[in-house]
Amino acid sequence: MTREDVCDLAGDDELLFLDGQGMDEALLGIVERCAFAPVACYDYDKLIAALMSQGMTDEDAVEWYDVNIAGAYVGERTPMVLITPDTQSD
């Protein structure tokens, strides 16, 4: 799914996206919440894979994710990340 597809799905071109090599491959779609505008949604495992493709170890990628993605809030339009039961099994 492309950023354009996600904006079309949301009916909104003001969505915020994660920047960086391979991040768009982790883009799943949007998340809608009552009383809030839709936000972009990413797959956790694919984000970690994208970070590792940049040369990070698994441990470094998880740490970078924790600090720079999970730990970042840029307002109500901050993208969300889908974490499935198999994720973070270590």
C-alpha positions in Angstrom: 0.0 0.0 0.0 1.4 3.4 -0.9 1.1 6.7 1.0 -1.2 7.9 -1.7 -3.4 4.8 -1.2 -3.6 5.4 2.5 -4.5 9.1 2.0 -7.2 8.1 -0.4 -8.5 5.4 2.0 -8.6 8.0 4.8 -10.0 10.7 2.6 -7.4 12.9 4.1 -4.1 14.2 2.7 -2.9 15.5 6.1 -1.8 12.1 7.4 1.7 11.8 9.0 4.0 9.1 7.9 7.2 7.6 9.2 10.2 8.5 7.1 13.2 6.3 6.4 14.4 3.6 4.1 11.9 0.7 3.9 9.3 2.3 6.2 6.7 2.5 3.5 6.9 -1.3 3.1 5.5 -1.6 6.7 2.5 0.7 5.9 -0.7 -1.3 6.5 -3.5 1.3 6.2 -5.3 3.6 8.6 -6.7 3.4 12.1 -9.9 5.2 13.0 -10.8 6.2 16.5 -13.9 7.9 17.8 -13.6 11.6 17.9 -10.1 11.6 16.3 -8.9 11.9 12.7 -7.6 8.7 11.1 -3.9 8.0 11.4 -1.5 5.9 9.4 -0.9 2.3 10.7 2.4 0.3 10.4 3.3 -3.3 11.0 5.9 -3.7 13.9 7.7 -6.7 12.4 8.1 -5.0 9.0 9.4 -1.8 10.7 12.1 -3.8 12.6 13.0 -5.6 9.3 13.3 -2.2 7.6 15.6 -1.0 10.3 17.7 -4.1 10.1 18.0 -3.7 6.3 19.7 -0.4 7.1 22.5 -2.4 8.8 21.2 -2.5 12.4 21.3 -5.7 14.5 17.9 -7.0 15.8 18.7 -5.6 19.2 19.7 -2.2 17.8 16.6 -2.1 15.6 14.3 -2.8 18.6 16.0 -0.2 20.7 15.9 2.4 17.9 12.1 1.6 17.4 11.5 1.9 21.2 13.1 5.3 21.4 12.4 6.9 18.0 9.0 5.5 17.0 7.2 4.1 20.1 8.6 6.9 22.2 7.7 9.7 19.8 4.5 11.7 20.0 3.9 14.5 17.4 0.3 15.2 18.2 -3.1 13.5 17.5 -1.9 12.5 14.0 1.0 10.4 15.3 1.1 7.1 13.3 0.2 3.9 15.2 1.9 0.5 15.0 0.2 -2.8 15.0 1.8 -5.4 17.2 0.5 -8.9 16.8 0.7 -11.8 19.4 3.7 -13.3 17.7 5.6 -10.0 17.8 8.3 -9.5 20.5 8.3 -13.2 21.4 11.8 -12.9 22.8 
